[in-house]
Amino acid sequence: MNLHLFVYGTLLSTARHPKGARLQREARLIGPASIRGRLYRIKHYPGLVEGTDPNELVHGEVHALNNPVSALTWLDAYEGIVPGALDRNEYERVERTLRLASGEPITAWVYLYRKTVAPFRLIPDGRWRPSS
């Protein structure tokens, strides 16, 4: 199982969120990374929508999970993923290739936003800030 996880919102090491603190205890920070896509402010949290435009990037960080099975279980619950209810879930956890700040590609789990983003505000620079 892939042990890498890309985070771009409340789970960032700089976000000061309790679940981010838990992630820091259960993983090793590899470093900054980015993925093609667009970032939207959903409510008090962001949503990443995949894209193909190389000029549209979402920035975050990659972590190496100490125990992927255990961590992904609580992370899925935190992201509101109900097994077998894909049509009701806001997010979907998928594996995608992204780029570390060094330019090196890496495959990691990422939570993609599945619902319509029409009513939400685009974050043009692709960087989540709680006040974004």
Secondary structure, DSSP 8 states (H G I E B T S, - for coil): ---EEEE-STTSTTS--HHHHHHHHHEEEEEEEEEEEEEEE-SSSEEEEE---TT-EEEEEEEEESSHHHHHHHHHHHTT--TT-TTT-SEEEEEEEEEETTS-EEEEEEEEE-S--TTSEEETT----TT-
